[in-house]
Amino acid sequence: MILPNNTRSLLEIIKHPIITDKTTKAIEDNIYCFAVERKANKTIIKQAVEYTFNVKVKKINTLNKPPKKKKMGKFQGRVKQYKKAIIQLHNEYTINLFNEN
């Protein structure tokens, strides 16, 4: 994938944060998890996170989550496949994922 040349494509790289018990515990260690575009590589993900949240990225790990089968009664379907990015920030930066109210 070539590097995006405009800011609109950088904003489309990150789909949504992944919020689970494990990831909320990792936020204390300044580690965040996001679902990202499947064809994005680590350098593009780093640019997108730094531009979107105005932070400095220390380390990125990525993995492709395989599709899973899901049953609803007698019907069977698939949960979509996606790429997960585990992002560690420098100590002086944080991302606020939750509202303070």
LOMI-475061 format. One record per residue (C-alpha): residue in three letters; chain; x, y, z. Coordinates in nm, 2 decimals, decimal comma, always signed. Each point is the difference from the previous one (the first is absolute). Layout:
<nodes>
  res  chain      xx      yy      zz
  ALA      A       X       Y       Z
...
</nodes>
This chain:
<nodes>
  res  chain      xx      yy      zz
  MET      A   +0,00   +0,00   +0,00
  ILE      A   +0,14   +0,34   -0,09
  LEU      A   +0,02   +0,28   +0,25
  PRO      A   -0,31   +0,22   +0,00
  ASN      A   +0,06   +0,35   -0,12
  ASN      A   -0,30   +0,17   +0,15
  THR      A   -0,14   +0,02   +0,35
  ARG      A   -0,34   -0,15   -0,10
  SER      A   +0,16   -0,34   -0,07
  LEU      A   +0,19   +0,01   +0,33
  LEU      A   -0,33   +0,04   +0,18
  GLU      A   -0,15   -0,30   -0,17
  ILE      A   +0,28   -0,24   +0,10
  ILE      A   -0,12   -0,03   +0,37
  LYS      A   -0,35   -0,15   +0,01
  HIS      A   -0,07   -0,02   +0,38
  PRO      A   +0,16   -0,07   +0,34
  ILE      A   -0,03   -0,35   +0,13
  ILE      A   -0,15   +0,02   +0,36
  THR      A   +0,02   -0,32   +0,20
  ASP      A   +0,10   -0,08   +0,36
  LYS      A   +0,35   -0,08   -0,11
  THR      A   +0,05   +0,32   -0,21
  THR      A   -0,14   +0,23   +0,27
  LYS      A   +0,25   -0,15   +0,24
  ALA      A   +0,28   +0,06   -0,26
  ILE      A   -0,10   +0,36   -0,02
  GLU      A   +0,16   +0,05   +0,35
  ASP      A   +0,33   -0,10   -0,17
  ASN      A   -0,05   +0,24   -0,28
  ILE      A   -0,09   -0,27   -0,25
  TYR      A   -0,30   +0,04   -0,23
  CYS      A   -0,17   -0,24   -0,25
  PHE      A   -0,17   +0,11   -0,32
  ALA      A   -0,17   -0,18   -0,29
  VAL      A   +0,17   +0,14   -0,31
  GLU      A   -0,02   -0,04   -0,38
  ARG      A   +0,11   -0,35   -0,11
  LYS      A   +0,25   +0,12   -0,26
  ALA      A   +0,17   +0,26   +0,23
  ASN      A   +0,36   -0,06   +0,11
  LYS      A   +0,17   +0,11   +0,32
  THR      A   +0,14   +0,33   -0,14
  ILE      A   -0,34   +0,11   -0,13
  ILE      A   -0,17   -0,10   +0,32
  LYS      A   +0,26   +0,20   +0,20
  GLN      A   -0,05   +0,31   -0,22
  ALA      A   -0,38   -0,03   +0,04
  VAL      A   +0,01   -0,03   +0,38
  GLU      A   +0,25   +0,28   +0,04
  TYR      A   -0,21   +0,23   -0,23
  THR      A   -0,34   -0,09   +0,14
  PHE      A   +0,07   +0,01   +0,37
  ASN      A   +0,30   +0,23   +0,01
  VAL      A   +0,23   -0,24   +0,19
  LYS      A   +0,34   -0,16   -0,05
  VAL      A   +0,00   -0,38   -0,06
  LYS      A   +0,27   -0,21   +0,16
  LYS      A   -0,08   -0,35   -0,14
  ILE      A   -0,26   -0,17   -0,22
  ASN      A   -0,10   -0,37   -0,02
  THR      A   -0,25   -0,12   -0,26
  LEU      A   -0,19   -0,32   -0,05
  ASN      A   -0,27   -0,12   -0,24
  LYS      A   -0,30   -0,14   +0,18
  PRO      A   -0,14   -0,30   -0,19
  PRO      A   -0,37   -0,02   -0,08
  LYS      A   -0,22   -0,19   +0,25
  LYS      A   -0,31   -0,20   -0,05
  LYS      A   -0,30   +0,12   +0,20
  LYS      A   -0,34   -0,18   +0,05
  MET      A   -0,33   +0,17   +0,05
  GLY      A   -0,25   -0,29   +0,06
  LYS      A   +0,01   -0,22   -0,31
  PHE      A   +0,18   +0,27   -0,21
  GLN      A   +0,37   +0,02   -0,03
  GLY      A   +0,20   +0,30   -0,11
  ARG      A   +0,35   +0,15   +0,03
  VAL      A   +0,15   +0,28   +0,20
  LYS      A   +0,20   +0,22   -0,22
  GLN      A   +0,38   -0,02   -0,01
  TYR      A   +0,19   +0,31   +0,11
  LYS      A   +0,35   +0,12   +0,08
  LYS      A   +0,08   +0,09   +0,36
  ALA      A   +0,27   +0,25   +0,09
  ILE      A   +0,15   +0,01   +0,35
  ILE      A   +0,15   +0,34   +0,05
  GLN      A   +0,23   +0,10   +0,28
  LEU      A   +0,05   +0,38   +0,06
  HIS      A   +0,29   +0,19   +0,16
  ASN      A   -0,06   +0,06   +0,37
  GLU      A   -0,09   +0,37   -0,02
  TYR      A   -0,29   -0,07   -0,25
  THR      A   -0,35   -0,14   +0,06
  ILE      A   -0,31   -0,05   -0,21
  ASN      A   -0,34   +0,07   +0,16
  LEU      A   -0,24   -0,28   -0,12
  PHE      A   -0,26   +0,05   +0,27
  ASN      A   -0,22   +0,30   +0,08
  GLU      A   +0,06   +0,16   +0,34
  ASN      A   -0,37   +0,06   +0,10
</nodes>
